[in-house]
Amino acid sequence: MECLFQPSAYLGDEVIDCYINLIKAQKHLKCRSGGRVHIENAFQFNFLKRDGDLEIKTEELYPIKDMTHICSAERRVLLYLDHDMVFIPINIRETHWYLAVIHARNMEIQVLDSLGTSQDRKDLTDSIKGLQRQIDMISQRKELKDHRWPDLQVASWPLREIDMGYAKQTDSSSCGLFLLNYIEYWTGDELSDIFTQDNMSHFRKKMAAILLSSDLNKRRGCLLYKNEKEVDSGSPSDVEICWVSSDPSRRHGRPE
């Protein structure tokens, strides 16, 4: 959580995944104008990118005697195929975050990057190759039918860089914050809410309160720090209760 209290800190996987879990828990965000949405966790990108290394044979990645990994890949492929859009957070060597959207209805890979459209997309193309390898592997094991994708050759779909207009960063540390806003508000065609760099410093601070107060926080109400040597029970007058809105439209401190 420390990165949320440091204005120039880079957001790590743990914070990104925690907030993604909160977004996924909001049922109204699962269906958007672009169709049904599946939001992937940040760690999954590493597995897709690994499988995109074509120098490693599929039999080495998924040995026949290790059915656990094969079944895991099968569940993931079937889950993706049951949705019209798959949101995948991309982490470039722990220095930059951006969002890739597999848009099945449009048969394209959309790129939402807060730094613009000039970035190297090798990490993304490797991930898509990895997904294609998983799809091909599973299709050899079973017939893939009754799914929502019009074409399973996802590696041949074009990359489409989305001009984010006003929703771009002007500093060197807000990419993770923009990523989470893209995930929350991208409909498949446009952003359903307005946010700029000016909103990010406030959003960074509010994220800490949102995560701590969430019903999904299993340690909600527990002490964050404990001093073994000195315990001060304090006084009720030392405690201030702060109310945190659960309304997503007010998370950036903007009125409806």
Backbone torsions as a table, in degrees:
resi	resn	phi	psi	omega
1	MET	NA	-14.8	-175.9
2	GLU	-57.5	-34.5	-176.3
3	CYS	-63.5	-20.7	179.9
4	LEU	-79.5	-14.0	-179.9
5	PHE	-106.1	4.6	177.7
6	GLN	-116.8	113.8	-172.2
7	PRO	-55.4	-30.1	-175.8
8	SER	-110.6	16.3	-176.7
9	ALA	-83.2	146.8	176.8
10	TYR	-81.8	135.7	179.8
11	LEU	-80.1	126.6	-179.4
12	GLY	-85.2	173.4	-177.8
13	ASP	-56.1	-39.8	-173.4
14	GLU	-62.4	-46.4	-179.8
15	VAL	-67.4	-42.4	178.6
16	ILE	-58.4	-48.7	-177.6
17	ASP	-66.2	-37.3	178.8
18	CYS	-61.5	-45.3	-178.7
19	TYR	-70.7	-35.5	176.1
20	ILE	-60.2	-39.4	178.4
21	ASN	-62.3	-35.0	176.9
22	LEU	-68.4	-39.7	177.6
23	ILE	-64.0	-42.7	-178.5
24	LYS	-65.6	-24.1	-179.3
25	ALA	-78.0	-10.5	179.3
26	GLN	-91.2	107.2	-172.5
27	LYS	-59.9	-34.0	-176.5
28	HIS	-68.9	-13.9	179.4
29	LEU	-92.0	-2.2	-179.8
30	LYS	-82.2	-21.1	177.4
31	CYS	-124.4	121.2	-179.7
32	ARG	-128.2	-179.7	-175.9
33	SER	-62.5	-26.3	178.4
34	GLY	-82.6	-5.0	178.6
35	GLY	121.0	-167.3	179.7
36	ARG	-72.2	138.2	-172.7
37	VAL	-116.4	134.3	166.6
38	HIS	-116.1	127.4	-179.7
39	ILE	-104.8	118.7	-178.1
40	GLU	-84.0	150.4	174.3
41	ASN	-77.6	159.7	-174.1
42	ALA	-63.5	-35.4	-175.0
43	PHE	-67.7	-24.4	-175.8
44	GLN	-65.4	-27.9	178.5
45	PHE	-55.4	-37.3	-177.9
46	ASN	-63.4	-37.9	179.8
47	PHE	-71.2	-40.4	178.7
48	LEU	-64.7	-43.0	179.2
49	LYS	-64.4	-39.8	178.1
50	ARG	-59.7	-45.2	-178.2
51	ASP	-70.2	-15.4	178.3
52	GLY	-78.6	-6.9	176.4
53	ASP	-79.1	98.5	-173.9
54	LEU	-72.5	-8.4	176.3
55	GLU	-74.5	-18.8	176.6
56	ILE	-93.7	126.4	-177.9
57	LYS	-70.3	148.4	-179.9
58	THR	-60.1	-36.1	-179.2
59	GLU	-64.4	-26.9	178.2
60	GLU	-77.7	-36.5	179.4
61	LEU	-74.4	-38.5	-176.5
62	TYR	-131.8	74.6	179.1
63	PRO	-62.5	142.0	-176.3
64	ILE	-56.7	-36.5	-177.0
65	LYS	-76.5	-8.6	178.4
66	ASP	-108.1	80.0	-175.3
67	MET	-70.9	-18.7	-179.2
68	THR	-60.1	-47.8	-179.1
69	HIS	-68.8	-37.8	179.5
70	ILE	-65.4	-44.3	179.5
71	CYS	-65.2	-35.3	177.7
72	SER	-65.1	-43.7	178.0
73	ALA	-64.4	-38.3	179.4
74	GLU	-64.2	-43.8	178.5
75	ARG	-61.6	-39.8	-178.6
76	ARG	-66.8	-45.2	-179.6
77	VAL	-62.3	-46.3	-179.6
78	LEU	-64.1	-35.5	177.6
79	LEU	-64.9	-45.8	178.8
80	TYR	-60.8	-44.5	-176.0
81	LEU	-68.7	-14.5	179.5
82	ASP	-90.4	6.3	180.0
83	HIS	-129.0	153.8	179.3
84	ASP	-83.8	-27.1	178.8
85	MET	-136.6	139.8	175.2
86	VAL	-122.9	120.8	179.2
87	PHE	-94.1	123.9	-178.7
88	ILE	-124.4	114.6	174.8
89	PRO	-70.6	129.6	179.4
90	ILE	-108.7	129.3	-179.5
91	ASN	-115.5	112.0	-179.4
92	ILE	-86.1	99.3	174.8
93	ARG	46.5	39.0	177.5
94	GLU	56.8	32.1	177.7
95	THR	-125.0	-19.9	-176.6
96	HIS	-156.0	141.6	176.4
97	TRP	-111.9	142.0	166.1
98	TYR	-150.8	170.2	-174.2
99	LEU	-111.2	132.4	171.4
100	ALA	-110.1	133.6	179.6
101	VAL	-119.5	115.5	173.2
102	ILE	-81.5	105.0	-175.1
103	HIS	-101.8	97.2	-173.5
104	ALA	-67.7	-40.3	-178.8
105	ARG	-59.5	-39.7	179.9
106	ASN	-89.2	-8.0	-176.1
107	MET	50.6	56.0	179.5
108	GLU	-149.9	159.9	174.9
109	ILE	-107.0	112.7	-179.3
110	GLN	-89.9	140.2	-179.8
111	VAL	-118.2	120.2	177.5
112	LEU	-114.5	106.3	-173.4
113	ASP	-126.5	124.3	-177.6
114	SER	-71.1	-11.8	177.1
115	LEU	-96.2	-0.4	179.7
116	GLY	105.2	-156.7	-170.9
117	THR	-112.1	16.8	-174.0
118	SER	-102.3	10.5	-175.6
119	GLN	-82.0	155.7	173.3
120	ASP	-72.8	130.6	-176.0
121	ARG	-106.4	20.7	-178.9
122	LYS	-59.9	-38.8	179.0
123	ASP	-59.8	-39.9	-179.5
124	LEU	-71.7	-46.9	-178.9
125	THR	-62.9	-36.4	176.0
126	ASP	-64.0	-38.9	179.4
127	SER	-64.9	-41.7	179.4
128	ILE	-67.1	-37.9	174.8
129	LYS	-61.7	-39.0	178.0
130	GLY	-63.8	-41.5	177.5
131	LEU	-65.3	-40.0	178.3
132	GLN	-61.3	-40.2	178.3
133	ARG	-62.9	-40.5	179.1
134	GLN	-66.3	-41.8	178.4
135	ILE	-61.6	-45.0	179.9
136	ASP	-62.8	-41.2	-179.2
137	MET	-63.7	-45.3	-178.1
138	ILE	-69.9	-35.9	-179.9
139	SER	-66.2	-23.6	176.2
140	GLN	-77.3	-22.7	-178.9
141	ARG	-90.9	-31.5	-179.1
142	LYS	-152.7	156.8	179.1
143	GLU	-77.1	125.2	179.4
144	LEU	-92.8	107.1	-178.4
145	LYS	-140.5	172.2	-179.6
146	ASP	56.2	38.8	176.7
147	HIS	-111.1	177.4	-172.1
148	ARG	-99.4	-2.4	-177.3
149	TRP	-91.1	128.4	179.3
150	PRO	-73.6	-16.6	-178.0
151	ASP	-151.2	135.4	-177.9
152	LEU	-96.8	0.2	178.7
153	GLN	-88.0	65.2	-174.0
154	VAL	-63.3	-27.9	-179.4
155	ALA	-67.8	-16.9	179.5
156	SER	-94.2	-4.7	179.9
157	TRP	-71.2	142.5	-178.9
158	PRO	-74.1	152.0	172.1
159	LEU	-86.1	132.3	178.2
160	ARG	-120.9	112.3	178.4
161	GLU	-78.5	122.0	179.9
162	ILE	-91.3	126.0	175.5
163	ASP	-76.1	112.3	-174.9
164	MET	-81.3	-3.4	175.1
165	GLY	57.4	-117.9	-177.8
166	TYR	-73.1	-20.5	-174.7
167	ALA	-87.2	57.3	-179.8
168	LYS	-124.1	153.0	179.3
169	GLN	-87.1	149.6	177.6
170	THR	-119.9	4.5	176.0
171	ASP	-117.4	-166.0	-176.8
172	SER	-113.1	11.7	-172.4
173	SER	-136.7	1.8	-173.6
174	SER	-97.2	7.6	-174.1
175	CYS	-59.2	-40.1	179.8
176	GLY	-65.4	-35.3	178.3
177	LEU	-68.4	-42.4	176.7
178	PHE	-65.1	-40.7	178.0
179	LEU	-53.5	-48.8	-177.7
180	LEU	-64.9	-35.2	177.1
181	ASN	-69.9	-37.9	175.4
182	TYR	-60.7	-44.9	-179.6
183	ILE	-60.8	-40.9	-174.6
184	GLU	-76.0	-32.4	-169.9
185	TYR	-117.3	-2.9	179.2
186	TRP	-78.1	127.9	-177.0
187	THR	-96.2	-10.2	-172.6
188	GLY	109.8	-18.8	179.2
189	ASP	-128.9	-30.3	-175.6
190	GLU	-161.5	171.7	174.6
191	LEU	-87.7	133.9	-178.1
192	SER	-87.2	-0.9	178.4
193	ASP	-142.5	159.5	-178.5
194	ILE	-103.9	129.4	175.0
195	PHE	-152.0	150.5	-179.1
196	THR	-135.1	-178.6	177.4
197	GLN	-57.9	-34.3	-178.6
198	ASP	-62.0	-26.4	-179.2
199	ASN	-80.9	-18.1	-169.3
200	MET	-70.0	-37.6	-179.1
201	SER	-64.7	-37.6	178.1
202	HIS	-71.4	-40.5	179.3
203	PHE	-63.6	-37.5	178.9
204	ARG	-58.6	-44.0	-179.3
205	LYS	-70.0	-40.9	-177.7
206	LYS	-69.6	-25.9	178.6
207	MET	-57.8	-39.8	-179.7
208	ALA	-60.2	-45.9	179.5
209	ALA	-66.1	-40.3	-179.7
210	ILE	-62.8	-45.2	-178.5
211	LEU	-67.3	-42.4	-177.8
212	LEU	-68.7	-35.8	-175.6
213	SER	-89.0	-4.4	-177.0
214	SER	-65.0	145.3	175.2
215	ASP	-65.9	-20.1	179.3
216	LEU	-80.6	-9.7	179.3
217	ASN	-77.6	106.8	-176.7
218	LYS	-67.7	-19.6	179.6
219	ARG	-104.8	21.5	179.1
220	ARG	-59.8	127.6	179.8
221	GLY	90.5	-8.9	179.5
222	CYS	-83.2	158.6	177.5
223	LEU	-66.5	136.9	176.3
224	LEU	-80.4	-35.5	-179.3
225	TYR	-132.0	148.2	177.7
226	LYS	-138.0	123.8	177.6
227	ASN	-95.6	111.0	-176.1
228	GLU	-67.4	-29.0	-174.2
229	LYS	-81.9	-35.1	-174.4
230	GLU	-137.3	120.4	-179.4
231	VAL	-113.6	120.1	-179.8
232	ASP	-116.1	110.0	-177.1
233	SER	-69.1	-20.9	176.9
234	GLY	71.4	-167.7	-178.3
235	SER	-130.3	147.2	177.9
236	PRO	-55.4	-27.0	-179.4
237	SER	-72.4	-13.5	179.5
238	ASP	-83.9	-8.4	-173.2
239	VAL	-101.2	132.0	175.8
240	GLU	-120.8	123.3	-180.0
241	ILE	-90.1	122.7	-179.5
242	CYS	-106.3	128.4	179.6
243	TRP	-85.1	134.4	179.8
244	VAL	-118.3	125.1	-179.6
245	SER	-69.4	138.4	174.9
246	SER	-95.2	0.4	-179.4
247	ASP	-78.4	114.7	-177.1
248	PRO	-57.2	-29.5	-175.8
249	SER	-71.0	-12.1	-177.5
250	ARG	-111.1	10.9	-175.5
251	ARG	-69.1	-25.6	-179.7
252	HIS	-92.7	3.5	-178.5
253	GLY	81.1	16.6	179.5
254	ARG	-100.1	143.9	175.6
255	PRO	-69.8	158.9	179.3
256	GLU	-67.0	NA	NA
